Amino acid sequence: MALALSGGAARGVAHVGVLKVFKEHGIPVDCVAGTSAGALVGGGFAAGMSIRELEELGRSLRWRDFGRMTISRLGVQSNARMEEYIRARFPTTRFEDLRVPFAVVATNLHTGAAVVMRDHGDVAFAIRASCAVPGWYVPVVDEQGRHLVDGGLVSNIPTATARSLGADIVVAVDVNYEGAKFWGPPTSIVGVLLQTIMLVQRTAGAHQRQNADVVISPRVGHIRWDDMTRADELLDAGYEAARAAVPAIRELLEPPRQESSGWLRFRRGRDKQTA
């Protein structure tokens, strides 16, 4: 089974609540695809962080951990600090060494195409690129000279990428399905950018949801995308949504029970009598 974790900025903490349910119910995660915040949580999981460590990560995250002011015409901040943050906390930051196969989605700013990073290379760099909110963070330049920005622009719910990892079953977690139910405008420039991007992404997200076998939609519409202070609410929302989805996931994972030969003979006899 593959897990596709959506972008959603601060709301991405809800992904940890989903993983906690899977751990408690023994639901196997064979591979993970993540976009933006989903890449950060999915990368930590794939690298071997425990659920408790991921929970503490979610509670401690602040915007200052990711960016610093820079002099650039392409963005207000550089998010190079995110790489440092990840390297200090993940057990490993090489795709080759991950415990679970993992893929990260970013966007090629010049072509508008999705850029999928997996199998080999630097996990911290890939996550940083996937989280580079355009207009706020300076685009991240890779070894090929491509300018990479937030993967949510092209694949906020990376179901197609998850399926490309070889999984027959894809479970998606969409932390943006409820949209924005909170009162009042965003309280920061980051909030304005994130809210604008996420609202546009909802249309594309409908198709991406259809490509999943099960979709988990935590009820977090009342929490702003830029609010890093409500981790416990987000964890609980992810937990409750995942727990409700457990029966549907188990039904997909468990092979159908075969009828006994005696029952088949009985059914054939009844069918002949009816005919």
C-alpha positions as protocol buffer text, in pm:
chain_id: "A"
residue {
  index: 1
  type: MET
  ca { x: 0 y: 0 z: 0 }
}
residue {
  index: 2
  type: ALA
  ca { x: 122 y: 348 z: -90 }
}
residue {
  index: 3
  type: LEU
  ca { x: 44 y: 663 z: 102 }
}
residue {
  index: 4
  type: ALA
  ca { x: 2 y: 997 z: -80 }
}
residue {
  index: 5
  type: LEU
  ca { x: 39 y: 1292 z: 157 }
}
residue {
  index: 6
  type: SER
  ca { x: -85 y: 1630 z: 38 }
}
residue {
  index: 7
  type: GLY
  ca { x: 64 y: 1972 z: 81 }
}
residue {
  index: 8
  type: GLY
  ca { x: -104 y: 2206 z: 324 }
}
residue {
  index: 9
  type: ALA
  ca { x: 162 y: 2403 z: 515 }
}
residue {
  index: 10
  type: ALA
  ca { x: 85 y: 2394 z: 889 }
}
residue {
  index: 11
  type: ARG
  ca { x: -209 y: 2161 z: 829 }
}
residue {
  index: 12
  type: GLY
  ca { x: 40 y: 1893 z: 727 }
}
residue {
  index: 13
  type: VAL
  ca { x: 83 y: 1805 z: 1094 }
}
residue {
  index: 14
  type: ALA
  ca { x: -247 y: 1614 z: 1057 }
}
residue {
  index: 15
  type: HIS
  ca { x: -56 y: 1357 z: 849 }
}
residue {
  index: 16
  type: VAL
  ca { x: 120 y: 1245 z: 1167 }
}
residue {
  index: 17
  type: GLY
  ca { x: -215 y: 1162 z: 1328 }
}
residue {
  index: 18
  type: VAL
  ca { x: -294 y: 942 z: 1028 }
}
residue {
  index: 19
  type: LEU
  ca { x: 36 y: 758 z: 1058 }
}
residue {
  index: 20
  type: LYS
  ca { x: -31 y: 702 z: 1427 }
}
residue {
  index: 21
  type: VAL
  ca { x: -356 y: 520 z: 1348 }
}
residue {
  index: 22
  type: PHE
  ca { x: -184 y: 304 z: 1087 }
}
residue {
  index: 23
  type: LYS
  ca { x: 80 y: 210 z: 1343 }
}
residue {
  index: 24
  type: GLU
  ca { x: -179 y: 122 z: 1608 }
}
residue {
  index: 25
  type: HIS
  ca { x: -387 y: -89 z: 1368 }
}
residue {
  index: 26
  type: GLY
  ca { x: -96 y: -263 z: 1200 }
}
residue {
  index: 27
  type: ILE
  ca { x: -172 y: -116 z: 858 }
}
residue {
  index: 28
  type: PRO
  ca { x: 145 y: -150 z: 648 }
}
residue {
  index: 29
  type: VAL
  ca { x: 284 y: 145 z: 452 }
}
residue {
  index: 30
  type: ASP
  ca { x: 503 y: 4 z: 175 }
}
residue {
  index: 31
  type: CYS
  ca { x: 591 y: 337 z: 14 }
}
residue {
  index: 32
  type: VAL
  ca { x: 516 y: 708 z: 47 }
}
residue {
  index: 33
  type: ALA
  ca { x: 478 y: 1004 z: -190 }
}
residue {
  index: 34
  type: GLY
  ca { x: 464 y: 1354 z: -49 }
}
residue {
  index: 35
  type: THR
  ca { x: 415 y: 1710 z: -165 }
}
residue {
  index: 36
  type: SER
  ca { x: 528 y: 2014 z: 36 }
}
residue {
  index: 37
  type: ALA
  ca { x: 422 y: 1959 z: 400 }
}
residue {
  index: 38
  type: GLY
  ca { x: 336 y: 1600 z: 307 }
}
residue {
  index: 39
  type: ALA
  ca { x: 693 y: 1556 z: 185 }
}
residue {
  index: 40
  type: LEU
  ca { x: 830 y: 1673 z: 519 }
}
residue {
  index: 41
  type: VAL
  ca { x: 615 y: 1432 z: 723 }
}
residue {
  index: 42
  type: GLY
  ca { x: 649 y: 1149 z: 471 }
}
residue {
  index: 43
  type: GLY
  ca { x: 1024 y: 1194 z: 455 }
}
residue {
  index: 44
  type: GLY
  ca { x: 1060 y: 1175 z: 831 }
}
residue {
  index: 45
  type: PHE
  ca { x: 853 y: 856 z: 836 }
}
residue {
  index: 46
  type: ALA
  ca { x: 1046 y: 700 z: 548 }
}
residue {
  index: 47
  type: ALA
  ca { x: 1375 y: 788 z: 718 }
}
residue {
  index: 48
  type: GLY
  ca { x: 1276 y: 592 z: 1029 }
}
residue {
  index: 49
  type: MET
  ca { x: 1147 y: 857 z: 1270 }
}
residue {
  index: 50
  type: SER
  ca { x: 904 y: 717 z: 1528 }
}
residue {
  index: 51
  type: ILE
  ca { x: 547 y: 845 z: 1560 }
}
residue {
  index: 52
  type: ARG
  ca { x: 643 y: 1010 z: 1887 }
}
residue {
  index: 53
  type: GLU
  ca { x: 934 y: 1190 z: 1720 }
}
residue {
  index: 54
  type: LEU
  ca { x: 707 y: 1306 z: 1438 }
}
residue {
  index: 55
  type: GLU
  ca { x: 453 y: 1434 z: 1689 }
}
residue {
  index: 56
  type: GLU
  ca { x: 721 y: 1636 z: 1869 }
}
residue {
  index: 57
  type: LEU
  ca { x: 842 y: 1765 z: 1534 }
}
residue {
  index: 58
  type: GLY
  ca { x: 491 y: 1886 z: 1454 }
}
residue {
  index: 59
  type: ARG
  ca { x: 451 y: 2057 z: 1789 }
}
residue {
  index: 60
  type: SER
  ca { x: 784 y: 2238 z: 1769 }
}
residue {
  index: 61
  type: LEU
  ca { x: 775 y: 2358 z: 1407 }
}
residue {
  index: 62
  type: ARG
  ca { x: 782 y: 2733 z: 1346 }
}
residue {
  index: 63
  type: TRP
  ca { x: 827 y: 2935 z: 1027 }
}
residue {
  index: 64
  type: ARG
  ca { x: 1161 y: 3067 z: 1150 }
}
residue {
  index: 65
  type: ASP
  ca { x: 1296 y: 2710 z: 1133 }
}
residue {
  index: 66
  type: PHE
  ca { x: 1263 y: 2713 z: 755 }
}
residue {
  index: 67
  type: GLY
  ca { x: 1352 y: 3053 z: 616 }
}
residue {
  index: 68
  type: ARG
  ca { x: 1570 y: 3357 z: 651 }
}
residue {
  index: 69
  type: MET
  ca { x: 1549 y: 3696 z: 484 }
}
residue {
  index: 70
  type: THR
  ca { x: 1746 y: 3735 z: 164 }
}
residue {
  index: 71
  type: ILE
  ca { x: 1822 y: 3998 z: -96 }
}
residue {
  index: 72
  type: SER
  ca { x: 1665 y: 3858 z: -410 }
}
residue {
  index: 73
  type: ARG
  ca { x: 1417 y: 3965 z: -674 }
}
residue {
  index: 74
  type: LEU
  ca { x: 1277 y: 3610 z: -678 }
}
residue {
  index: 75
  type: GLY
  ca { x: 1154 y: 3584 z: -322 }
}
residue {
  index: 76
  type: VAL
  ca { x: 1143 y: 3738 z: 24 }
}
residue {
  index: 77
  type: GLN
  ca { x: 1325 y: 3454 z: 198 }
}
residue {
  index: 78
  type: SER
  ca { x: 1556 y: 3163 z: 126 }
}
residue {
  index: 79
  type: ASN
  ca { x: 1443 y: 2830 z: 271 }
}
residue {
  index: 80
  type: ALA
  ca { x: 1794 y: 2686 z: 280 }
}
residue {
  index: 81
  type: ARG
  ca { x: 1752 y: 2668 z: 657 }
}
residue {
  index: 82
  type: MET
  ca { x: 1499 y: 2387 z: 601 }
}
residue {
  index: 83
  type: GLU
  ca { x: 1777 y: 2161 z: 477 }
}
residue {
  index: 84
  type: GLU
  ca { x: 1974 y: 2224 z: 795 }
}
residue {
  index: 85
  type: TYR
  ca { x: 1663 y: 2154 z: 1002 }
}
residue {
  index: 86
  type: ILE
  ca { x: 1600 y: 1821 z: 828 }
}
residue {
  index: 87
  type: ARG
  ca { x: 1961 y: 1704 z: 844 }
}
residue {
  index: 88
  type: ALA
  ca { x: 1968 y: 1766 z: 1219 }
}
residue {
  index: 89
  type: ARG
  ca { x: 1657 y: 1554 z: 1282 }
}
residue {
  index: 90
  type: PHE
  ca { x: 1618 y: 1280 z: 1021 }
}
residue {
  index: 91
  type: PRO
  ca { x: 1806 y: 952 z: 1084 }
}
residue {
  index: 92
  type: THR
  ca { x: 1919 y: 960 z: 720 }
}
residue {
  index: 93
  type: THR
  ca { x: 1884 y: 1207 z: 433 }
}
residue {
  index: 94
  type: ARG
  ca { x: 1974 y: 991 z: 133 }
}
residue {
  index: 95
  type: PHE
  ca { x: 1701 y: 830 z: -75 }
}
residue {
  index: 96
  type: GLU
  ca { x: 1919 y: 520 z: -109 }
}
residue {
  index: 97
  type: ASP
  ca { x: 1922 y: 468 z: 269 }
}
residue {
  index: 98
  type: LEU
  ca { x: 1553 y: 521 z: 353 }
}
residue {
  index: 99
  type: ARG
  ca { x: 1363 y: 244 z: 529 }
}
residue {
  index: 100
  type: VAL
  ca { x: 1059 y: 295 z: 306 }
}
residue {
  index: 101
  type: PRO
  ca { x: 1062 y: 392 z: -65 }
}
residue {
  index: 102
  type: PHE
  ca { x: 979 y: 761 z: -87 }
}
residue {
  index: 103
  type: ALA
  ca { x: 908 y: 1015 z: -362 }
}
residue {
  index: 104
  type: VAL
  ca { x: 889 y: 1395 z: -346 }
}
residue {
  index: 105
  type: VAL
  ca { x: 707 y: 1620 z: -593 }
}
residue {
  index: 106
  type: ALA
  ca { x: 827 y: 1971 z: -686 }
}
residue {
  index: 107
  type: THR
  ca { x: 740 y: 2200 z: -978 }
}
residue {
  index: 108
  type: ASN
  ca { x: 970 y: 2317 z: -1258 }
}
residue {
  index: 109
  type: LEU
  ca { x: 902 y: 2691 z: -1255 }
}
residue {
  index: 110
  type: HIS
  ca { x: 1004 y: 2735 z: -1621 }
}
residue {
  index: 111
  type: THR
  ca { x: 798 y: 2454 z: -1775 }
}
residue {
  index: 112
  type: GLY
  ca { x: 523 y: 2400 z: -1519 }
}
residue {
  index: 113
  type: ALA
  ca { x: 600 y: 2028 z: -1519 }
}
residue {
  index: 114
  type: ALA
  ca { x: 612 y: 1806 z: -1213 }
}
residue {
  index: 115
  type: VAL
  ca { x: 960 y: 1704 z: -1099 }
}
residue {
  index: 116
  type: VAL
  ca { x: 961 y: 1378 z: -903 }
}
residue {
  index: 117
  type: MET
  ca { x: 1267 y: 1306 z: -687 }
}
residue {
  index: 118
  type: ARG
  ca { x: 1314 y: 948 z: -565 }
}
residue {
  index: 119
  type: ASP
  ca { x: 1549 y: 647 z: -549 }
}
residue {
  index: 120
  type: HIS
  ca { x: 1877 y: 839 z: -515 }
}
residue {
  index: 121
  type: GLY
  ca { x: 1998 y: 1179 z: -406 }
}
residue {
  index: 122
  type: ASP
  ca { x: 1946 y: 1422 z: -121 }
}
residue {
  index: 123
  type: VAL
  ca { x: 1614 y: 1395 z: 64 }
}
residue {
  index: 124
  type: ALA
  ca { x: 1662 y: 1726 z: 248 }
}
residue {
  index: 125
  type: PHE
  ca { x: 1714 y: 1912 z: -79 }
}
residue {
  index: 126
  type: ALA
  ca { x: 1409 y: 1746 z: -238 }
}
residue {
  index: 127
  type: ILE
  ca { x: 1181 y: 1837 z: 53 }
}
residue {
  index: 128
  type: ARG
  ca { x: 1312 y: 2192 z: 57 }
}
residue {
  index: 129
  type: ALA
  ca { x: 1232 y: 2226 z: -315 }
}
residue {
  index: 130
  type: SER
  ca { x: 884 y: 2082 z: -270 }
}
residue {
  index: 131
  type: CYS
  ca { x: 815 y: 2336 z: 7 }
}
residue {
  index: 132
  type: ALA
  ca { x: 943 y: 2646 z: -177 }
}
residue {
  index: 133
  type: VAL
  ca { x: 626 y: 2856 z: -180 }
}
residue {
  index: 134
  type: PRO
  ca { x: 660 y: 3079 z: -490 }
}
residue {
  index: 135
  type: GLY
  ca { x: 671 y: 3449 z: -421 }
}
residue {
  index: 136
  type: TRP
  ca { x: 781 y: 3397 z: -63 }
}
residue {
  index: 137
  type: TYR
  ca { x: 1075 y: 3157 z: -90 }
}
residue {
  index: 138
  type: VAL
  ca { x: 1341 y: 3193 z: -358 }
}
residue {
  index: 139
  type: PRO
  ca { x: 1319 y: 2904 z: -609 }
}
residue {
  index: 140
  type: VAL
  ca { x: 1558 y: 2617 z: -541 }
}
residue {
  index: 141
  type: VAL
  ca { x: 1806 y: 2540 z: -820 }
}
residue {
  index: 142
  type: ASP
  ca { x: 1901 y: 2176 z: -876 }
}
residue {
  index: 143
  type: GLU
  ca { x: 2210 y: 2025 z: -1042 }
}
residue {
  index: 144
  type: GLN
  ca { x: 2044 y: 2048 z: -1383 }
}
residue {
  index: 145
  type: GLY
  ca { x: 1986 y: 2420 z: -1341 }
}
residue {
  index: 146
  type: ARG
  ca { x: 1610 y: 2384 z: -1302 }
}
residue {
  index: 147
  type: HIS
  ca { x: 1432 y: 2634 z: -1079 }
}
residue {
  index: 148
  type: LEU
  ca { x: 1208 y: 2430 z: -849 }
}
residue {
  index: 149
  type: VAL
  ca { x: 914 y: 2552 z: -641 }
}
residue {
  index: 150
  type: ASP
  ca { x: 627 y: 2410 z: -437 }
}
residue {
  index: 151
  type: GLY
  ca { x: 503 y: 2078 z: -576 }
}
residue {
  index: 152
  type: GLY
  ca { x: 148 y: 2168 z: -482 }
}
residue {
  index: 153
  type: LEU
  ca { x: 121 y: 2379 z: -797 }
}
residue {
  index: 154
  type: VAL
  ca { x: 105 y: 2065 z: -1012 }
}
residue {
  index: 155
  type: SER
  ca { x: 33 y: 1773 z: -777 }
}
residue {
  index: 156
  type: ASN
  ca { x: -85 y: 1872 z: -434 }
}
residue {
  index: 157
  type: ILE
  ca { x: -222 y: 1522 z: -370 }
}
residue {
  index: 158
  type: PRO
  ca { x: 50 y: 1303 z: -526 }
}
residue {
  index: 159
  type: THR
  ca { x: -162 y: 997 z: -598 }
}
residue {
  index: 160
  type: ALA
  ca { x: -14 y: 936 z: -944 }
}
residue {
  index: 161
  type: THR
  ca { x: 337 y: 949 z: -800 }
}
residue {
  index: 162
  type: ALA
  ca { x: 237 y: 710 z: -523 }
}
residue {
  index: 163
  type: ARG
  ca { x: 105 y: 463 z: -779 }
}
residue {
  index: 164
  type: SER
  ca { x: 424 y: 494 z: -982 }
}
residue {
  index: 165
  type: LEU
  ca { x: 613 y: 349 z: -685 }
}
residue {
  index: 166
  type: GLY
  ca { x: 454 y: 15 z: -771 }
}
residue {
  index: 167
  type: ALA
  ca { x: 165 y: 3 z: -526 }
}
residue {
  index: 168
  type: ASP
  ca { x: -169 y: -159 z: -614 }
}
residue {
  index: 169
  type: ILE
  ca { x: -350 y: 34 z: -341 }
}
residue {
  index: 170
  type: VAL
  ca { x: -315 y: 408 z: -282 }
}
residue {
  index: 171
  type: VAL
  ca { x: -447 y: 585 z: 25 }
}
residue {
  index: 172
  type: ALA
  ca { x: -443 y: 965 z: -4 }
}
residue {
  index: 173
  type: VAL
  ca { x: -455 y: 1216 z: 279 }
}
residue {
  index: 174
  type: ASP
  ca { x: -598 y: 1553 z: 173 }
}
residue {
  index: 175
  type: VAL
  ca { x: -571 y: 1822 z: 441 }
}
residue {
  index: 176
  type: ASN
  ca { x: -727 y: 2089 z: 216 }
}
residue {
  index: 177
  type: TYR
  ca { x: -1058 y: 1926 z: 129 }
}
residue {
  index: 178
  type: GLU
  ca { x: -1261 y: 2145 z: 364 }
}
residue {
  index: 179
  type: GLY
  ca { x: -1110 y: 2463 z: 224 }
}
residue {
  index: 180
  type: ALA
  ca { x: -1117 y: 2763 z: 457 }
}
residue {
  index: 181
  type: LYS
  ca { x: -1387 y: 2773 z: 725 }
}
residue {
  index: 182
  type: PHE
  ca { x: -1206 y: 3009 z: 959 }
}
residue {
  index: 183
  type: TRP
  ca { x: -1319 y: 3367 z: 1014 }
}
residue {
  index: 184
  type: GLY
  ca { x: -1107 y: 3663 z: 916 }
}
residue {
  index: 185
  type: PRO
  ca { x: -826 y: 3713 z: 666 }
}
residue {
  index: 186
  type: PRO
  ca { x: -478 y: 3555 z: 686 }
}
residue {
  index: 187
  type: THR
  ca { x: -250 y: 3719 z: 940 }
}
residue {
  index: 188
  type: SER
  ca { x: 74 y: 3713 z: 738 }
}
residue {
  index: 189
  type: ILE
  ca { x: 212 y: 3742 z: 385 }
}
residue {
  index: 190
  type: VAL
  ca { x: 280 y: 3369 z: 395 }
}
residue {
  index: 191
  type: GLY
  ca { x: -84 y: 3315 z: 487 }
}
residue {
  index: 192
  type: VAL
  ca { x: -207 y: 3519 z: 188 }
}
residue {
  index: 193
  type: LEU
  ca { x: 16 y: 3324 z: -53 }
}
residue {
  index: 194
  type: LEU
  ca { x: -74 y: 2987 z: 94 }
}
residue {
  index: 195
  type: GLN
  ca { x: -447 y: 3055 z: 99 }
}
residue {
  index: 196
  type: THR
  ca { x: -442 y: 3173 z: -263 }
}
residue {
  index: 197
  type: ILE
  ca { x: -247 y: 2867 z: -378 }
}
residue {
  index: 198
  type: MET
  ca { x: -458 y: 2620 z: -183 }
}
residue {
  index: 199
  type: LEU
  ca { x: -788 y: 2759 z: -312 }
}
residue {
  index: 200
  type: VAL
  ca { x: -666 y: 2723 z: -672 }
}
residue {
  index: 201
  type: GLN
  ca { x: -545 y: 2370 z: -598 }
}
residue {
  index: 202
  type: ARG
  ca { x: -886 y: 2245 z: -492 }
}
residue {
  index: 203
  type: THR
  ca { x: -999 y: 2212 z: -855 }
}
residue {
  index: 204
  type: ALA
  ca { x: -698 y: 2004 z: -956 }
}
residue {
  index: 205
  type: GLY
  ca { x: -726 y: 1810 z: -632 }
}
residue {
  index: 206
  type: ALA
  ca { x: -1060 y: 1660 z: -736 }
}
residue {
  index: 207
  type: HIS
  ca { x: -893 y: 1455 z: -1012 }
}
residue {
  index: 208
  type: GLN
  ca { x: -603 y: 1361 z: -785 }
}
residue {
  index: 209
  type: ARG
  ca { x: -847 y: 1233 z: -523 }
}
residue {
  index: 210
  type: GLN
  ca { x: -1019 y: 1015 z: -782 }
}
residue {
  index: 211
  type: ASN
  ca { x: -687 y: 842 z: -849 }
}
residue {
  index: 212
  type: ALA
  ca { x: -681 y: 708 z: -490 }
}
residue {
  index: 213
  type: ASP
  ca { x: -853 y: 397 z: -360 }
}
residue {
  index: 214
  type: VAL
  ca { x: -927 y: 560 z: -25 }
}
residue {
  index: 215
  type: VAL
  ca { x: -912 y: 930 z: 62 }
}
residue {
  index: 216
  type: ILE
  ca { x: -872 y: 1050 z: 420 }
}
residue {
  index: 217
  type: SER
  ca { x: -984 y: 1411 z: 469 }
}
residue {
  index: 218
  type: PRO
  ca { x: -905 y: 1545 z: 816 }
}
residue {
  index: 219
  type: ARG
  ca { x: -1151 y: 1811 z: 930 }
}
residue {
  index: 220
  type: VAL
  ca { x: -910 y: 2103 z: 953 }
}
residue {
  index: 221
  type: GLY
  ca { x: -1089 y: 2368 z: 747 }
}
residue {
  index: 222
  type: HIS
  ca { x: -1112 y: 2592 z: 1054 }
}
residue {
  index: 223
  type: ILE
  ca { x: -731 y: 2614 z: 1086 }
}
residue {
  index: 224
  type: ARG
  ca { x: -533 y: 2859 z: 874 }
}
residue {
  index: 225
  type: TRP
  ca { x: -249 y: 2723 z: 662 }
}
residue {
  index: 226
  type: ASP
  ca { x: 0 y: 2959 z: 826 }
}
residue {
  index: 227
  type: ASP
  ca { x: -96 y: 2877 z: 1188 }
}
residue {
  index: 228
  type: MET
  ca { x: 186 y: 2668 z: 1337 }
}
residue {
  index: 229
  type: THR
  ca { x: 50 y: 2682 z: 1693 }
}
residue {
  index: 230
  type: ARG
  ca { x: -236 y: 2431 z: 1672 }
}
residue {
  index: 231
  type: ALA
  ca { x: -44 y: 2107 z: 1632 }
}
residue {
  index: 232
  type: ASP
  ca { x: -246 y: 1910 z: 1887 }
}
residue {
  index: 233
  type: GLU
  ca { x: -574 y: 1993 z: 1711 }
}
residue {
  index: 234
  type: LEU
  ca { x: -423 y: 1890 z: 1379 }
}
residue {
  index: 235
  type: LEU
  ca { x: -287 y: 1566 z: 1521 }
}
residue {
  index: 236
  type: ASP
  ca { x: -629 y: 1481 z: 1666 }
}
residue {
  index: 237
  type: ALA
  ca { x: -806 y: 1565 z: 1339 }
}
residue {
  index: 238
  type: GLY
  ca { x: -575 y: 1339 z: 1140 }
}
residue {
  index: 239
  type: TYR
  ca { x: -615 y: 1063 z: 1397 }
}
residue {
  index: 240
  type: GLU
  ca { x: -996 y: 1073 z: 1392 }
}
residue {
  index: 241
  type: ALA
  ca { x: -1021 y: 1086 z: 1013 }
}
residue {
  index: 242
  type: ALA
  ca { x: -781 y: 792 z: 973 }
}
residue {
  index: 243
  type: ARG
  ca { x: -959 y: 585 z: 1237 }
}
residue {
  index: 244
  type: ALA
  ca { x: -1286 y: 624 z: 1046 }
}
residue {
  index: 245
  type: ALA
  ca { x: -1114 y: 502 z: 729 }
}
residue {
  index: 246
  type: VAL
  ca { x: -963 y: 187 z: 880 }
}
residue {
  index: 247
  type: PRO
  ca { x: -1250 y: -50 z: 780 }
}
residue {
  index: 248
  type: ALA
  ca { x: -1233 y: 62 z: 415 }
}
residue {
  index: 249
  type: ILE
  ca { x: -855 y: 20 z: 407 }
}
residue {
  index: 250
  type: ARG
  ca { x: -871 y: -325 z: 569 }
}
residue {
  index: 251
  type: GLU
  ca { x: -1126 y: -434 z: 311 }
}
residue {
  index: 252
  type: LEU
  ca { x: -880 y: -347 z: 35 }
}
residue {
  index: 253
  type: LEU
  ca { x: -583 y: -509 z: 207 }
}
residue {
  index: 254
  type: GLU
  ca { x: -750 y: -836 z: 304 }
}
residue {
  index: 255
  type: PRO
  ca { x: -802 y: -1083 z: 16 }
}
residue {
  index: 256
  type: PRO
  ca { x: -1162 y: -1196 z: -37 }
}
residue {
  index: 257
  type: ARG
  ca { x: -1251 y: -1521 z: 134 }
}
residue {
  index: 258
  type: GLN
  ca { x: -1289 y: -1811 z: -107 }
}
residue {
  index: 259
  type: GLU
  ca { x: -1609 y: -2014 z: -91 }
}
residue {
  index: 260
  type: SER
  ca { x: -1561 y: -2377 z: 6 }
}
residue {
  index: 261
  type: SER
  ca { x: -1602 y: -2644 z: -259 }
}
residue {
  index: 262
  type: GLY
  ca { x: -1909 y: -2781 z: -73 }
}
residue {
  index: 263
  type: TRP
  ca { x: -2075 y: -2441 z: -81 }
}
residue {
  index: 264
  type: LEU
  ca { x: -1996 y: -2406 z: -453 }
}
residue {
  index: 265
  type: ARG
  ca { x: -2155 y: -2748 z: -525 }
}
residue {
  index: 266
  type: PHE
  ca { x: -2460 y: -2646 z: -324 }
}
residue {
  index: 267
  type: ARG
  ca { x: -2492 y: -2318 z: -514 }
}
residue {
  index: 268
  type: ARG
  ca { x: -2455 y: -2491 z: -854 }
}
residue {
  index: 269
  type: GLY
  ca { x: -2729 y: -2736 z: -761 }
}
residue {
  index: 270
  type: ARG
  ca { x: -2966 y: -2457 z: -661 }
}
residue {
  index: 271
  type: ASP
  ca { x: -2885 y: -2265 z: -979 }
}
residue {
  index: 272
  type: LYS
  ca { x: -2975 y: -2570 z: -1193 }
}
residue {
  index: 273
  type: GLN
  ca { x: -3305 y: -2615 z: -1004 }
}
residue {
  index: 274
  type: THR
  ca { x: -3391 y: -2249 z: -1054 }
}
residue {
  index: 275
  type: ALA
  ca { x: -3312 y: -2268 z: -1425 }
}
